[in-house]
Amino acid sequence: MDLIQIDHLKTYFYQNKGVLSKLFGEGLKTVHAVDDVSLTIKKGRTFGLVGESGCGKSTLGQSIFRLVKAQSGEILFQGQDVLKMNPKTLMEFRQKAQLIFQDQYGCMNPRMTVGQIIAEPLLMKKNLMREKGKLEKSALFDEVIRLLQAVNLDPDSATKFPNEFSGGQARRIGVARAIALNPVFIMADEPTSGLDISTAATILNLMQDLQDEMDITYLWVSHNLNQVKYMSDDMAVMYLGKIVEMGKTKDIFSEMAHPYTKALISAVPQVSTNQQQETIFLEGEIPSPIHPPSGCRFRTRCPQVMKRCKTHEPPLTDLGGGHYCACHLHQNN
Ligand code: SF4
């Protein structure tokens, strides 16, 4: 069953270089951060979104939450378009859908105790939904302790401040806060970034356990391919605002088709695949999303570029079994 269906989403930003550009008649510059993206996230599964930094994966996630403004397209959540939700429905959506950011310390008020930080969404929900009756202090405290224990933190943590915790513990606090309202969907944006491997592994296992217990659907945004392979059921590879390959994670790792996916995977030696290949070094920098290349956006770095790649944009085509690829090497005509 589909939980989220995104259709032809475009999220652009507009840059103005200031007074000089106005004086010399330069208009606004358009950053094509997410450019005509369609994908489906199935209920109870994990969808991995990968790509180099600046490819638009975080912007895509933020568009779902309306943290950035999408220009056009549709984001259906349980059948309702998030982009057209009124304030009340949006509020209800934001209880069912939660975020875990990579900078967990930056998300926590250093003057609040961890107990207050975790209790905050519970209190906000009560006020915003104008629920009747008082939320008893003891019931709130019990709920905070339950949430701390659910993420394997000591109940004493409730009275401490964020700076008293390690990076791994701070992520656990972020997870506890995210699950406080029993969400059905969580977007985790680089949730283990900066953690050592063993601490990261405990966070991954914790989130998998919570998914099993609470039937949560994840959007897992990461540049770490090993992690996406481990965590996700389905995945998409993004390049310069577009999806270039998408499908079941096991299919992409065993039968990767797009030259960009091959280069990304080849650069991670620990990732085992059915295709034996040497590391593919991509030349040049990712082009500016203000002036993306014509035709295929990857053509300026693609080792297999052809003449038509400059003039024709390759459509995302089903190679079979829901494995999609946008590359002229895999088009029939
Ligand atoms: Fe490379 Fe052309 Fe395929 Fe783009 S369409 S990935 S440039 S071969």
Boltz pocket constraint, residues with backbone or C-beta under 6 A from the ligand:
constraints:
  - pocket:
      binder: B
      contacts: [[A, 258], [A, 259], [A, 260], [A, 296], [A, 297], [A, 298], [A, 299], [A, 300], [A, 302], [A, 303], [A, 304], [A, 305], [A, 306], [A, 309], [A, 312], [A, 314], [A, 326], [A, 327], [A, 328], [A, 329]]
      max_distance: 6.0
